[in-house]
Amino acid sequence: MTDMERSFAVSIDERGPYRAYSSPAAKRRYQYGVLGTFLGAVNFLYSEVNGLRSIQ
């Protein structure tokens, strides 16, 4: 698998590049975890707004 975005090696300081993800699968798991957390938060906020509207 090719790293087209060059996102596996990130240059942080003068010590050289740091490997941000151990593998493409680890990066994918992280991205799906962030997406799931974001969708859960949006769902929670949507539920709260609808609850407040129904109370009014």
Secondary structure, DSSP 8 states (H G I E B T S, - for coil): ---TT--SEEEEETTEEEES-SSHHHHHHHHHHHHHHHHHHHHHHHHHHHHHHHH-
